[in-house]
Amino acid sequence: MKTNQLAAKADRAYLQANGSGGIYGAMYYSHNLHFIAACSGMNGNYADARKAAECWQPHVGPQVKDIPPLKDS
């Protein structure tokens, strides 16, 4: 999980410098946040799991309408 935390930190810096639109925020950053949320939940650290999930939603939510397999989920 530490690797994903470090990667998410680097992702935030990248997104701040380059904007949050596009595939980077939707996929790469979201991948790291998803793993942080999942690992935190499995470790019983629900506050960190929720925090990661709340950071994740703004990057994935807007993209769902453009990804056919997710439209009907």
URNORMO-V818084 format. One record per pair of residues at least 12 apart in sequence whose ideal C-beta (glycine too) atoms are under 8 Angstrom apart, sorted by the first residue. I is the first residue (numbers start at 1). J is the second residue. Records with the same first field share a line. If there is no record, write none. Layout:
I=J / J
//
This chain:
1=35 / 36 / 39 / 40 / 43
4=32 / 33 / 35 / 36 / 39
5=32 / 36
7=32
8=29 / 32 / 33 / 36 / 52 / 55
11=24 / 25 / 28 / 29 / 32
12=29
15=29
20=58 / 59
25=59
26=59 / 60 / 62 / 63
29=59
30=56 / 59 / 60
33=52 / 53 / 55 / 56 / 59
34=52 / 56
36=48 / 49 / 52
37=49 / 50 / 52 / 53 / 56
40=52
//
